[in-house]
Amino acid sequence: MDRRIKATQKDKNGNIVAFGNPGESWSPRSKEDVLRDIKGMRRSYYVQEVPQKKYIRITPGNALQTTLDKGHKNNLDNLPSL
């Protein structure tokens, strides 16, 4: 099941520590839980601020990121705060 990310929660250093979609029962979800969900193929997460979905992937080093688009609206760092 896909989960749409509409916002993030950051720590005092600006690092994303949780993901969410206000109004959804699973939201907020910690970064660690999202990593486990993706690695275990239990859930996929995506951002959709423009017509095309951008799925969140795990990079080497266990960072989470989306693929960039021309408008950068789907970048996790550009999402509003939870």
Secondary structure, 3 states (H helix, E strand, C coil): CEEECCEEEECCCCCEEEEECCCCCCCCEEHHHHHHHHHCCCCEEEECCCCCCEEEEECCCCCEEECCCCCCCCCHHHCCEC
